[in-house]
């Protein structure tokens, strides 16, 4: 909805597009519980958001000399809401918005943050978690990015040729960030946000099927599909977290597994090896035969492509399986002073798990207590409490 209105209003008025959508959501929350949801909720929301934007344009000079043209586009949309043609246009608007947000004139962090906010609908707190950054820093990035779009008069027109391909890495990064927030929600009652997972998979599939369908786009689709296949087995009936090694494989989605391997076949057609290729290979190995030495070797390859502390943490789990918890604990010691991981519960949880494996229960308990003081979802919090109980 934001992407659609931003196309009509112009990217310089992204704030107005967001405000109009928020107004539509608020009205739905106020009226639907009493009157019932309309027959076509999506069309209702679009109509109310568009009318809110029309009222705002009429009340102010926010759109300057283009007000009349903007009003005409709002009052007489090219395609009526609710139909398949409208859905196609929305899909196109979303991709256009991501590519605009990933303009090379914007700093990399601002590109991804703005895309996550406008297209992914993530909050500032969720984006800060994705970047392992402070919320205030993310808020400032968003303000600066929007100001830059206004001042430089950036448009939603898709670039062509080399300029288009120059943005693909940032676009793929955005899609994967959206998936990760859905795969393990930042906070709340539920561990998984299925809507974000499958929206990211949809966007990734569109990119892979487009003329920009480069090997790394297919690799990302393979990675997301193989991870999404495990979603039904990641929680029990009570909504509690189940670790990968304890999951019931019969609950994994065979259609998504098949999609993942088809996409992986497309991904290995060239000489390129990206982070998504290696991560997809790790996910594929978990799906077939869990060969821990092979998984560890793949994580070693991944570390040559990125210096992410999250990859180091994930590698430690594989290292513990292949060489024991002592080796894994030594491998993550350098992360103890990493400021990015200061409030990241998973770093403390992994350390606590390894200490518990080594029967160092008092130290493990201290880690789990510290992890419980960090933000995480309720299922993760319950899991941490169970681990704390195991420490006696």
N, C-alpha and C positions, 0 to 999 in steps of 0.2 A: 504494500500500500504506500509506504514512504517512497519507494523507488518510482512508482507510477506517478504520484503527485509531484515529485521532484522533477520528473521529465516535463510535466506540463508547466509548472511554476518556474522552472529553471533551477539549476544546482545552487545558485547564489541564495536561494530562499529555502534551503534544506530545513532550517529551523521551523519555518511555517508548515512545511510538509509534515514534520514530526509532530508538531503541536496539533494539527488537524486530525492526524491518526489517533493521537492520545485522547482527543476530545470524543472521537467516535467510540473508542474502547470504553471510556468513562460512561457515555450514554448507554452503551449496551449493558454495563454492570448495573446501571440504575434502573433500566426498564425490563430487561429480559427476565430477571427472577420473578417479576410480578405479572408481566404480560405473556411470557413464554418467548422462546427464540423464534425468529421469523423463519419462513420456509427456506429462504436462501440467505443464511447468515452472512456469507462473504459479500453478496451484492448489497445487503443492508449496510454493512460497515463501510463499503466503498462509497455508497451514496451519501451517508452521513459525513464521512471524512471530506468528501468533495464539497458538500454544502457548507461545511465549516470553513474550508479554504475560500470558497466564494464569498462568504460573509466577511472574512478577514481582509480579503482584497478590496472589497467594497468599502470597508470601514477606514482603511488606511491607504497610505501612499507607498506601502512596502515594495510594490512591484514597479514603482516609478512609471516611466512612459509606456511600458509594455502592458499596463493593466488591462486594457481592452482586449488585446490578443490573448492574454492569459485567461480572462473571464470567458471568452468565447471557447477556449479549449476545455475549460472546466465545465461549462454549461452544456456543451455539445461534444462529449467525448467521441473519439473516432470509432470506438467499438463499445457496444453496450455491455455492462457487467453481467457475469453469469454464464456467458457462452464459451465454447471452446476457443474461439478466436481471441476472446478477451484473456483467457488463461495463457494463450501463447504470447500475447503482448506483455502480460505481466512477467512471464518467464524472461522475456527479452529485456524488460525494464530492470529486472533484478541483476542480470548479467551486466547490463550497461552501467548500472550503479556501482557494481564492484569494480569494473574496469576504470570508471571515472575516479573512484576513491583511491585506486592504485596508480594514479597519475605519477609519472617519474619526478614531477616537480615537488611532490610531497615527500617528506622523509619516510623511510621504510616503516618505522613504528607508527607514524601517523596514518599511513595508508591502511595498514591492517586494522588498527584500532577504529578508524572511521567506518570501515567496511563492516566490522563486527557489530558496531552500534547501529548503523542504518539498515543493513541487509539482514544480519543475524539477529538483531533485536536484543543483543546482550547488554546487560547493565554495565556501568563503569566498574563496579566491584568484580563482575565476572571477567571483564577484559583485563583488569589489573591482575587477577589470578592467572590468566593465560600468559601474561607477560612476566609474571613474578615481579610485579612493580607496585608502587604505591598508587592508591586511588587518585590522589591529588595530581600526580604526574600524568595519569591517563586523562583526567578531566582537562588538564591544560593542553595536552596534545590534541584533543577533540576540538577545543576552542580555536587553537591555532590553525588546524586543518581547515575548518569551516571558513575562517577569515581569509586563508590563502585562496580557497576556491572563489570567494567573492572578489577579492582583489585582482586575481589573475583571470577572472571570468572563464574558469574551466567549464567545459560542457560535457554532456552525456553522450556526445557523438563518439562512436567507436573509432579508435585509430585504425590505421591500416598498416599492413606489411610489418617491417622490423619494429616499429613503435608498438604495435599490438603485441607482438611476441615478447617485447621487453617487459611487459606487465604481467606475463603469465605466471611467473614465480610468486609474485605477491598475491595474485588471485588464488592460486592453489593453496597458499599459506592460509588465506582467509577461510577457505572452505574447510581445511583440516582443523583450524581453530574452532569453527562452529561445531564440527563433529565431536571434537574432544570435550567441549562443554556439555554436549548432550550425553556423551558416553559416561562421564562422571560429573554430575552436577556439582556446582560450586557449593551450594547449600540448599536447605529445604528438606522436605519429608521424603523425597524420592531420590534414589541414587542415579536414575537414568531419566533423561529427557528425550524420549523417542522422537518427538517432533523435530528437534535440532539434528539428531543423527540422520534421519531420513531426508530432511531438507538438504543437508550437506551432501548426502549421497546423490540426491537428485541433481544438485548444481554441478557436482563433479562429473556425473554421467553426461550432462549437457555439454560440458567443456570437452570431455573425452570424445564425444560423438561429433563435435564441431570441427571445422578446418584446423583448429588449434589443438586437435587431439594428439599431442605429442606423447612419447612414451611415458614421461613422468605423470601426465594427467591420467593415463590408464593405470599406472602404478598406484596412484592415490585412490582411484576407484576400487582397485583390488584390495588395498589396505582397509578402506572403510567397510567394504562389503564383508570381508572376512572377520573384522572385529564386530560388525553389527550382527553377524550370524550368531554370536555368542550372547547377545542381549537377553534372550529368554532364560538362559541358565545362570545369569550373573546375580540373580536374587532369588530367595526362596518365597514361599507363599506369604510370609510375614513381611516381605520387602527387605530382608537382611542380606548383606553382602556375602557372596560365595566366591572364594578365590578361584582362579583359573584351574589350579591343580585339583580342586575338589568339585568341579562342575560336572553335571550329568551331560555327557556328549550327545545323548539321544535328544536333548532339548535344543541343540544347535540347529539353526535354520538351514536345511540342505539347499534351498534355492539361492540363498545369499552366498553360501559356500561356492556353489557352481558359478554364480556371477563373479565372485572374487577370482576364481581360477581362470575364467575366460578373460577377464580384464588383465590378469597377470600375463597370460599368453600374448596379448597385444602389447604389453609393456616391455617385453624382452625382445621386441623385434629389431631394435637398433643397438648401438654401442654405448648409449648413455646409461649411466648408473647414478641415480639420484638417491636422496634419503628415503623417498617413498618406495623405491625399488627394494631397498634393504629391509625397511620396516614391513613391507608386504611379504617378503621372504620369511621374516620371523613369524608373522601371523600364519603364513601357510604351513610352516614347520610345526607350529602348535596344533594346527588343524589335522595334520596327517599323523606323523609319528614324532613325539616330543623328544627330539635328540638334543640334550642339553649342551654337549660340546659343540654341536653345529650352531645352536642358537647363540652360544657365547662367542663363537667365531664371527657370526653375523653382527653381533653388537660391537665387536672390535672394529669391523668394517664401518659400522655406522659412526663410531667415534672419530674415524678419520674424515668424515664428511661434516660433522657438527661437534661443537664443544658444549652442547647442552648438558646441564647438570641432571636433568630429568633422564636423559639417556644413560648417564652414569649410574643413577639409582636403579633403573630397570636392568642394566647390565649386572648389577650386584646380585639381583635375584637369580639370574642365570648362573653367575659365578658361584653362588652358594650351592646350587644344585650340582654343578660340575666339579667344584674343587673344595667345597665345604664353607661353612659360615665364617670361619676365621679369615680366609682369604678375601671373602666378600666385605667383611667389616673393615679390613685394612684398605680395601679399594675405595671405600667411601669416606675415609677419614679426612681427605683434603676438602670435602664438602662442608665440614663442620663450621668453617668460618666464611662460607659463601653468603653474602648479604641477601642474595635473591631467595635463599631457602630459609630465611630467618623465621617466617611465619607459615611455612609450607608443611602441613601436617604429615605428608607422605614421607618426607625426608626423615622425620623423627620416627614414624611408624616402621620404616624399613630398618633403621638402626635398632629400634627396640626388638623387632622380630629376630634379627641376627644375634643380638645379645641373649635373647631368650633361648635360641637354639644352642648357644654356648653355655647355658645354665647360669648366666650372670643376671639373675632375676631382679635384683634390686636396681641395677643400672637399667635394665629393660623397663621396669616399672616407671622409672623417672622419665624415660623417653615417651612412654604411652601417656603419662600424665601431661607432659608438655604438649603432645600432639592433640590431646583433648582440649587444650586451651586455644588451639587454632581453629579457624573457620573450616567447616566441612559439612557434608550432608548428614542427616540423622542416621541413615543406615551405616555410614562410615563411623559415626560416633559410637553406635552400638557395637560395632566390630572392635573398635579400640577398647571399649570397656571389657569386652570378653577377653581380649589379649591381656589387659591389665589384671583380670582375675586369674589368668593362668600363671601370673608372676607371684601369686600367693599374697 
